[in-house]
Structure formats: C-alpha cells, structure tokens
Amino acid sequence: QVQLVESGGGLVQAGGSLRLSCAASGLVFTNYHMSWFRQAPVKEREFVARIMWSYSTDYADSVKGRFTISRDNAKNTVYLQMNSLKPEDTAVYYCNAEIYWGQGTQVTVSS
C-alpha cells in the first residue's frame, strides 16, 4: 500500500520560512517523479514544484526563486523549502507521486 505522509506545515508570518517533508512508502521511490501541489480555499488545486527521478526540477512561476524542491532517495523523502512566504501562499500543500497523493498539510502565512 502506497503512503505519502506530509509534515512541516504551520503558521508563519509573511517573509518567514517553512520546510515541508513528504515521506513515501510502498513504492520504488527512485522510479517516481515527485511533486508538490497546493489548494487554497475556494480555489482549484495547483502545481507548485516537481523533481524528476533525474533530479531535474520545475516550478510554478509564482514560487520561482522562493521555493526549492529536493529529494533524498535514501530516506524516500521529498522536501519543499519555502522562503519569503507571502499570505497568498496560504493553502493545503499536497505531496504527489504521479498517481498517488498525500493527505495534505496546512500552511498559513499571516500578514
């Protein structure tokens, strides 16, 4: 059974930082591209960042230069370092392994 478990969310002031983690189990982690998505209230889920099995990365324009995605294949974990956070980054952040989803972790940025 595949599980993706996110952690690291919370409440932070604008300009602050958070690091999200997603621990994966039940799959061959190195075979999967790993992504982060987010969903704000009354908005659709949107792409945030992706890291391929080759370690190449891709970012949404709204987070480029502020967020960094990384992966540790030895720990089956993907990370999202979020710096210079803005109130508009407030959302539930979801870890994704292609067809699999985590339950999400809330990130709230106060102004």
VODOLUM-452860 format. One line per field, with one value per residue (C-alpha): y, x, z; residue in three letters. Coordinates in nm, 2 decimals, always signed. Example, Ala and Ser with C-alpha at 12.3 -4.5 7.8 and 13.67 -1.06 7.14 Angstrom:
Y = c(-0.45,-0.11)
X = c(+1.23,+1.37)
Z = c(+0.78,+0.71)
rest = c(ALA,SER)
% end
This chain:
Y = c(+0.00,+0.33,+0.61,+0.97,+1.15,+1.52,+1.72,+2.06,+2.28,+2.55,+2.92,+3.16,+3.54,+3.69,+3.68,+3.37,+3.02,+2.66,+2.33,+2.06,+1.70,+1.40,+1.05,+0.79,+0.42,+0.12,+0.23,+0.23,+0.59,+0.63,+0.54,+0.83,+1.20,+1.37,+1.69,+1.94,+2.09,+2.33,+2.42,+2.74,+2.79,+2.82,+2.76,+2.47,+2.26,+2.40,+2.28,+2.41,+2.22,+1.89,+1.70,+1.42,+1.09,+1.25,+1.54,+1.80,+2.04,+2.25,+2.53,+2.73,+3.09,+3.21,+3.04,+3.05,+3.20,+3.14,+2.77,+2.48,+2.12,+1.84,+1.47,+1.22,+0.88,+0.71,+0.83,+0.80,+1.17,+1.48,+1.83,+2.17,+2.46,+2.77,+3.11,+3.46,+3.34,+3.55,+3.55,+3.42,+3.11,+3.00,+2.67,+2.30,+2.15,+1.81,+1.57,+1.38,+1.07,+1.07,+0.88,+0.89,+1.17,+1.25,+1.39,+1.74,+1.97,+2.32,+2.62,+2.96,+3.28,+3.58,+3.94)
X = c(+0.00,+0.14,+0.15,+0.27,+0.28,+0.34,+0.47,+0.61,+0.31,+0.21,+0.15,+0.42,+0.45,+0.49,+0.86,+0.92,+1.02,+0.89,+1.02,+0.77,+0.86,+0.69,+0.78,+0.69,+0.64,+0.51,+0.66,+1.00,+1.08,+1.36,+1.12,+0.88,+0.87,+0.77,+0.57,+0.40,+0.06,-0.14,-0.51,-0.63,-0.99,-1.24,-0.96,-0.86,-0.55,-0.25,+0.10,+0.39,+0.71,+0.83,+1.16,+1.22,+1.39,+1.68,+1.68,+1.58,+1.33,+1.04,+0.85,+0.53,+0.61,+0.45,+0.72,+1.03,+1.32,+1.15,+1.08,+1.32,+1.22,+1.47,+1.47,+1.66,+1.63,+1.80,+1.51,+1.23,+1.15,+1.09,+1.12,+0.99,+1.19,+0.97,+1.13,+1.00,+0.65,+0.35,-0.01,-0.11,+0.09,-0.16,-0.31,-0.31,+0.00,-0.01,+0.26,+0.22,+0.39,+0.24,-0.09,-0.06,-0.15,-0.08,-0.34,-0.20,-0.05,-0.18,+0.04,-0.09,+0.10,-0.01,+0.03)
Z = c(+0.00,-0.11,+0.16,+0.13,+0.46,+0.47,+0.76,+0.84,+0.78,+1.02,+1.09,+0.99,+0.94,+0.59,+0.50,+0.70,+0.60,+0.64,+0.52,+0.42,+0.41,+0.24,+0.35,+0.09,+0.15,-0.05,-0.38,-0.55,-0.47,-0.73,-1.01,-0.94,-1.02,-0.70,-0.69,-0.46,-0.53,-0.32,-0.28,-0.13,-0.01,-0.29,-0.55,-0.76,-0.67,-0.85,-0.93,-0.72,-0.79,-0.93,-0.91,-1.15,-1.08,-1.26,-1.00,-1.26,-1.12,-1.24,-1.06,-1.09,-1.18,-0.86,-0.64,-0.86,-0.66,-0.33,-0.31,-0.35,-0.40,-0.32,-0.26,-0.05,-0.22,+0.08,+0.30,+0.04,+0.12,-0.08,+0.07,-0.02,+0.13,+0.13,+0.18,+0.17,+0.23,+0.13,+0.25,-0.09,-0.03,+0.23,+0.13,+0.20,+0.04,-0.11,-0.19,-0.52,-0.67,-1.02,-0.94,-0.56,-0.32,+0.04,+0.28,+0.28,+0.53,+0.61,+0.56,+0.68,+0.62,+0.82,+0.70)
rest = c(GLN,VAL,GLN,LEU,VAL,GLU,SER,GLY,GLY,GLY,LEU,VAL,GLN,ALA,GLY,GLY,SER,LEU,ARG,LEU,SER,CYS,ALA,ALA,SER,GLY,LEU,VAL,PHE,THR,ASN,TYR,HIS,MET,SER,TRP,PHE,ARG,GLN,ALA,PRO,VAL,LYS,GLU,ARG,GLU,PHE,VAL,ALA,ARG,ILE,MET,TRP,SER,TYR,SER,THR,ASP,TYR,ALA,ASP,SER,VAL,LYS,GLY,ARG,PHE,THR,ILE,SER,ARG,ASP,ASN,ALA,LYS,ASN,THR,VAL,TYR,LEU,GLN,MET,ASN,SER,LEU,LYS,PRO,GLU,ASP,THR,ALA,VAL,TYR,TYR,CYS,ASN,ALA,GLU,ILE,TYR,TRP,GLY,GLN,GLY,THR,GLN,VAL,THR,VAL,SER,SER)
% end
